[in-house]
């Protein structure tokens, strides 16, 4: 009989040895590979990496939404008020999952234009969500108005609109308002700025700051743009080749990155000012999930790689308080000397 599940008081959600596995004709693909990470109460954690690094798949796994034939392995521990304590999300029944989804854990999926039913008005999206979870319709509409005002939209206009009548930025903000309807304690945002222009991105980030300050909720922000979330996130998990290779407070990750890949991400972002010749994309390509390289998965693209990197997989070590990295040569990582 399984013992009582526990989490530290400051942790609301934990992925423990989490993997997402797909069986393919040419082999087994681990698109999330044995990831362990804590999400702390009232904190914003950004998950950063290139496209194909496993960020979105990990977010989907946290809500047990991985599409067939994907299989989730490991444990996802969650402190649920509605279910009476710490539970393993992967062992919940469909009925229990319906209880916590949207009411305790909500997700803003990538591409707001694909998240709305184009044949019904925005008002009906709010009402459908309310009905599914037993919330009075009148109360739901009153709350919808307040939430739309919170994200700087005109409730009267938006609620009576069809999705195609809203701009991309308006749809994204409407989706965030919808995700807050049932007061979730954890909000997962999967690349919410990916289809927006720079001004709309800045507006959205400022809105998320306001929402976090108002509700003090735990947020998980999926992005490929590390500098974008510098003023929003408290912690950053850097993913490469389906693993977390660096984790720590945002200021330490940006000012003192200890993994060559993190340095590469920072140097690959075009500046708003300055010359583009200083932008240095990381050479090479992302590894095959079926046949990843042995040892450190980043070594084929890493300027510091040695024989030990090619043969031995590095373990996650704490290099300073709350700052962890999986790199054999982390002590030699200098921002000024890499990718020049």
LODRENVEX-711474 format. One line per 4 residues: number of its first residue (from 1); their letters; for each residue x, y, z of C-alpha. Coordinates in Angstrom, 1 decimal, always signed. Each point is the difference from the previous one (the first is absolute). Example, Ala and Ser with C-alpha at 12.3 -4.5 7.8 and 13.67 -1.06 7.14 Angstrom:
# LODRENVEX-711474
1> as> +12.3,-4.5,+7.8 | +1.4,+3.4,-0.7
//
This chain:
# LODRENVEX-711474
1> xxxx> +0.0,+0.0,+0.0 | +1.4,+3.4,-1.0 | +0.9,+2.3,+2.8 | -1.3,+3.5,+0.5
5> xxxx> +1.2,+2.4,-2.7 | +1.8,+3.1,+1.3 | +1.3,+3.3,-1.4 | +2.0,+2.7,+1.8
9> xxxx> -2.2,+2.9,+1.2 | +1.3,+2.4,-2.6 | -0.6,-2.4,-3.0 | -3.4,-0.4,-1.6
13> xxxx> +1.0,-2.1,-3.0 | +2.9,-2.4,-0.6 | +1.0,-2.0,-3.1 | +2.0,-2.9,+1.3
17> xxxx> +2.1,-2.1,-2.4 | -2.6,+1.0,-2.7 | +0.3,-1.5,-3.5 | -2.3,+0.1,-3.0
21> xxxx> +0.7,-3.0,-2.3 | -1.2,-0.8,-3.5 | +0.6,-3.4,-1.6 | +0.9,+0.5,-3.7
25> xxxx> +0.8,-2.5,-2.8 | +3.7,+1.0,+0.2 | +0.2,+0.0,+3.8 | -1.1,+1.6,+3.2
29> xxxx> -0.1,+3.8,+0.2 | +0.2,+1.7,+3.4 | -1.2,+3.5,-0.7 | +0.2,+0.8,+3.7
33> xxxx> +2.8,-2.0,+1.7 | +0.1,-0.5,+3.8 | -0.7,+3.5,+1.0 | -0.3,+1.0,+3.7
37> xxxx> -1.0,+3.5,+0.8 | -1.9,+1.8,+2.8 | -2.5,+2.9,-0.6 | -0.2,+2.2,+3.0
41> xxxx> -3.1,+1.5,+1.6 | -0.7,+3.5,-1.4 | +3.1,+0.1,-2.3 | +0.4,+0.2,-3.7
45> xxxx> +2.2,-2.6,-1.6 | +1.0,+0.3,-3.7 | +0.9,-3.0,-2.0 | +2.3,+1.1,-2.8
49> xxxx> +1.5,-1.8,-3.0 | +0.1,-0.3,-3.8 | -3.0,-1.3,-1.9 | +0.0,-3.8,+0.4
53> xxxx> +1.7,+0.0,+3.4 | -3.0,-1.6,+1.8 | -1.5,+3.1,+1.7 | -3.5,-0.2,-1.3
57> xxxx> -0.1,-3.8,+0.4 | +1.0,+0.4,+3.7 | -2.7,+2.6,+0.5 | -2.6,-2.4,-1.5
61> xxxx> +1.3,-2.8,+2.2 | -0.5,+2.1,+3.1 | -3.8,+0.0,-0.8 | +0.0,-3.5,-1.3
65> xxxx> -0.9,+1.2,-3.4 | +2.6,-1.9,-2.1 | -1.7,-1.3,-3.1 | -0.1,-3.7,-0.9
69> xxxx> +2.2,-2.0,-0.5 | +2.3,+2.0,+2.3 | +0.6,-1.5,+3.5 | +0.8,+2.0,+3.1
73> xxxx> +2.4,-1.6,+2.5 | +1.1,+1.2,+3.5 | -2.1,+2.0,+2.4 | -1.7,+3.4,+0.0
77> xxxx> -0.8,+1.0,+3.6 | -2.6,+2.8,+0.5 | -1.3,+1.6,+3.2 | -3.8,-0.1,-0.7
81> xxxx> -2.4,+1.7,+2.3 | -3.0,-1.5,-1.8 | +1.4,-3.6,+0.3 | +1.1,+0.4,+3.6
85> xxxx> +3.8,+0.1,-0.2 | +3.0,-1.0,-2.1 | -1.0,-2.3,-3.0 | +1.9,-1.6,-2.9
89> xxxx> -1.7,+1.5,-3.1 | +1.0,-3.0,-2.0 | -2.1,-2.3,+2.2 | -3.2,+2.1,+0.1
93> xxxx> -3.2,-1.3,-1.6 | -1.6,+2.0,-2.9 | -2.6,+1.3,+2.6 | +2.8,+1.2,+2.3
97> xxxx> +1.8,+1.6,-2.9 | -3.1,+2.0,-0.9 | -0.2,+1.3,+3.5 | +3.5,+1.5,+0.1
101> xxxx> +0.3,+1.1,-3.7 | -0.9,+3.6,-0.4 | -1.1,+0.3,+3.7 | +3.5,-0.6,+1.4
105> xxxx> +2.3,-0.3,-3.0 | -0.8,+1.9,-3.2 | +2.0,+0.2,-3.2 | +0.2,+2.7,-2.7
109> xxxx> +0.8,-2.0,-3.1 | +2.4,+1.2,-2.8 | -1.9,+1.8,-2.8 | -3.1,+1.7,+1.4
113> xxxx> -1.7,-0.1,-3.4 | -0.2,-3.8,+0.3 | -1.4,+0.0,+3.6 | -3.4,+1.5,-0.8
117> xxxx> -3.0,-1.6,-1.7 | -0.4,+2.4,-3.1 | -3.8,-0.7,-0.1 | -0.9,+1.4,+3.4
121> xxxx> +0.4,+3.4,+1.7 | +2.6,+0.6,+2.7 | -2.8,+0.3,+2.6 | -0.9,-3.6,-0.7
125> xxxx> +3.5,-1.2,+0.6 | -0.2,+1.5,+3.5 | -3.4,-1.5,+0.6 | +1.0,-3.5,-1.3
129> xxxx> +2.9,+0.0,+2.5 | -2.3,+1.1,+2.8 | -2.5,-2.7,-0.8 | +2.6,-2.7,-0.1
133> xxxx> +1.2,+0.8,+3.5 | -3.3,+0.9,+1.7 | +0.5,+3.8,+0.1 | -3.2,+2.1,-0.1
137> xxxx> -0.3,+1.7,-3.5 | -0.8,+3.4,+1.4 | +3.0,+0.0,+2.3 | +2.1,-1.3,-2.9
141> xxxx> -0.9,+2.9,-2.3 | +0.5,+2.5,+2.8 | +3.5,-1.5,+0.6 | +0.7,-0.2,-3.7
145> xxxx> -0.6,+3.8,-0.3 | +2.4,+0.7,+2.9 | +2.7,-2.3,-1.5 | -0.3,+1.5,-3.4
149> xxxx> +0.4,+3.5,+1.5 | +3.0,-1.4,+1.9 | +1.7,-0.9,-3.3 | -0.9,+3.4,-1.5
153> xxxx> -2.9,-1.0,-2.2 | -3.5,+1.4,-0.4 | -2.3,-2.8,+1.4 | -3.1,+1.2,-1.8
157> xxxx> +1.7,-0.2,-3.4 | +2.0,-3.1,+0.6 | -2.7,-2.2,+1.5 | -2.3,+0.6,-3.0
161> xxxx> +2.8,-0.6,-2.5 | +0.9,-3.1,-1.9 | +3.7,-1.0,+0.2 | +0.7,+1.1,-3.6
165> xxxx> -1.1,+3.5,+1.0 | +2.9,+0.4,+2.4 | +3.6,+0.6,-0.8 | +2.7,-2.5,+1.0
169> xxxx> +1.0,+2.0,+3.1 | -3.7,+0.4,+1.0 | -0.6,-3.7,-0.3 | +3.1,-0.8,+2.0
173> xxxx> -1.1,+2.3,+2.8 | -3.6,-1.4,-0.1 | +1.4,-3.5,+0.3 | +2.0,+1.1,+3.1
177> xxxx> -3.2,+1.5,+1.5 | -1.9,-3.2,-0.7 | +2.8,-2.1,+1.7 | -0.5,+2.1,+3.2
181> xxxx> -3.8,-0.5,+0.1 | +0.2,-2.7,+2.7 | +2.9,+1.5,+2.0 | +2.6,-2.7,-0.7
185> xxxx> +3.0,-0.2,+2.3 | +2.4,-1.0,-2.9 | -0.1,+1.6,-3.4 | +2.0,-1.5,-2.9
189> xxxx> +0.7,+2.3,-3.0 | +1.4,-1.7,-3.1 | +1.8,+2.6,-2.1 | -2.8,+2.6,+0.4
193> xxxx> +2.1,+2.6,-1.8 | +1.1,-2.1,-3.0 | -2.4,+1.5,-2.6 | +0.1,+3.6,+1.3
197> xxxx> +1.9,+3.0,-1.1 | +2.5,+1.6,+2.4 | -2.4,+2.6,+1.4 | -2.7,-2.6,+0.6
201> xxxx> +2.6,-2.2,+1.7 | +0.9,+2.8,+2.4 | -3.7,+0.7,+0.7 | -0.6,-3.6,+0.8
205> xxxx> +3.0,-0.4,+2.2 | -1.0,+3.1,+2.0 | -3.5,-1.4,+0.3 | +1.3,-3.3,+1.4
209> xxxx> +2.1,+1.9,+2.5 | -3.2,+1.8,+1.2 | -1.9,-3.3,+0.2 | +2.8,-1.7,+1.9
213> xxxx> +0.2,+2.9,+2.5 | -3.8,+0.0,+0.4 | -0.6,-3.8,+0.4 | +3.4,-1.1,+1.1
217> xxxx> -0.4,-3.2,-2.0 | +2.6,-2.5,-1.1 | +0.8,+0.5,-3.7 | +1.9,-2.2,-2.4
221> xxxx> +1.0,+2.0,-3.1 | +1.3,-1.9,-3.1 | +2.1,+2.0,-2.4 | +3.1,-0.1,-2.3
225> xxxx> +0.8,+3.7,+0.8 | +2.0,+0.2,+3.3 | +0.3,+3.8,+0.2 | -3.8,+0.4,-0.6
229> xxxx> -0.8,-1.4,+3.5 | +2.8,+1.7,+1.9 | -2.4,+2.4,+1.8 | -2.7,-2.7,+0.6
233> xxxx> +1.6,-3.3,+1.0 | +1.6,-0.8,+3.3 | +1.5,-3.3,-1.1 | +1.2,-1.4,-3.4
237> xxxx> +0.3,-3.6,-1.2 | +2.1,-0.3,-3.2 | -0.9,-3.0,-2.0 | +2.2,-1.6,-2.7
241> xxxx> -0.7,-3.3,-1.8 | -2.9,-0.9,+2.3 | +1.9,+0.6,+3.3 | +0.4,+2.9,+2.4
245> xxxx> +3.7,+1.0,-0.3 | -0.1,+3.1,+2.3 | -2.4,+1.3,+2.7 | +0.1,+2.9,+2.3
249> xxxx> -1.1,+3.5,+0.9 | -0.5,+2.2,-3.1 | +2.6,+2.5,+1.0 | +2.7,-2.7,+0.5
253> xxxx> -0.9,-1.7,-3.3 | +0.2,+3.3,-2.0 | +3.0,+1.5,+1.7 | +2.0,-3.1,+0.7
257> xxxx> -1.1,-2.9,-2.3 | +2.0,-3.2,+0.7 | -1.0,-2.1,-3.0 | +1.4,+0.8,-3.5
261> xxxx> -3.5,-0.6,-1.5 | -1.5,+2.7,+2.3 | +2.8,+2.4,-1.1 | -0.9,-0.9,-3.6
265> xxxx> -3.7,+0.8,+0.5 | +0.9,+3.4,+1.4 | +2.4,+0.9,-2.8 | -2.5,-1.2,-2.7
269> xxxx> -2.6,+2.6,+0.8 | +0.0,+3.1,-2.3 | +0.3,+3.2,+2.0 | -2.4,+2.9,-0.3
273> xxxx> +3.0,+2.2,-0.3 | +3.4,-0.6,-1.3 | +1.5,-1.9,-2.9 | -1.3,-3.4,-1.1
277> xxxx> +3.6,-1.2,-0.7 | +0.3,-0.6,+3.7 | -2.8,-2.6,-0.1 | +1.4,-3.5,+0.0
281> xxxx> -2.4,-2.8,-0.8 | +1.0,-3.4,+1.5 | +1.5,-2.1,-2.8 | -1.3,-3.5,-0.8
285> xxxx> -3.5,-1.4,+0.5 | -2.1,-1.6,+2.8 | +0.7,-3.7,+0.6 | -2.3,-2.8,-1.1
289> xxxx> -2.3,-1.1,+2.9 | +0.3,-3.7,-1.1 | +3.8,+0.1,-0.2 | +1.4,+2.7,+2.2
293> xxxx> +3.8,+0.3,+0.3 | +1.7,-1.8,+2.9 | +1.3,+1.9,+2.9 | -1.0,+3.6,+0.1
297> xxxx> -2.6,+0.6,-2.7 | +1.3,+3.4,-0.8 | +3.6,-1.0,-0.7 | -0.3,-0.1,-3.9
301> xxxx> -0.8,+3.7,+0.2 | +2.1,+1.1,+3.0 | +3.3,+1.9,-0.4 | +1.2,-1.4,+3.4
305> xxxx> -0.7,-3.7,-0.7 | +2.7,-2.6,+1.0 | +0.2,-3.8,+0.0 | -1.8,-0.2,+3.4
309> xxxx> -2.9,+2.1,-1.5 | -0.3,-2.5,-2.8 | -0.1,-3.0,+2.2 | -1.5,+0.9,+3.4
313> xxxx> -3.4,+1.6,+0.6 | +0.5,+2.9,+2.4 | -2.0,+0.0,+3.3 | -1.9,+3.0,+1.3
317> xxxx> +2.2,+1.8,+2.6 | -0.7,+3.0,+2.1 | +2.6,+2.7,-0.9 | -1.4,+2.6,+2.3
321> xxxx> -3.1,+0.3,+2.2 | -3.0,-1.1,-2.0 | +2.0,+0.0,-3.3 | +0.4,-3.4,-1.6
325> xxxx> +1.8,-1.1,-3.2 | +0.7,-3.2,-1.9 | +3.4,+0.7,-1.6 | +3.4,-1.6,+0.6
329> xxxx> +1.8,+3.3,-0.7 | -2.3,+2.5,+1.6 | +2.8,+1.7,+1.9 | +1.6,+1.0,-3.4
333> xxxx> -3.1,+1.5,-1.5 | +0.6,+3.7,-0.6 | -2.6,+2.1,-1.9 | +2.6,+2.2,-1.5
337> xxxx> +2.0,-2.8,-1.5 | -2.8,-2.3,-1.4 | -1.6,+0.4,-3.4 | +2.2,+3.0,-1.0
//
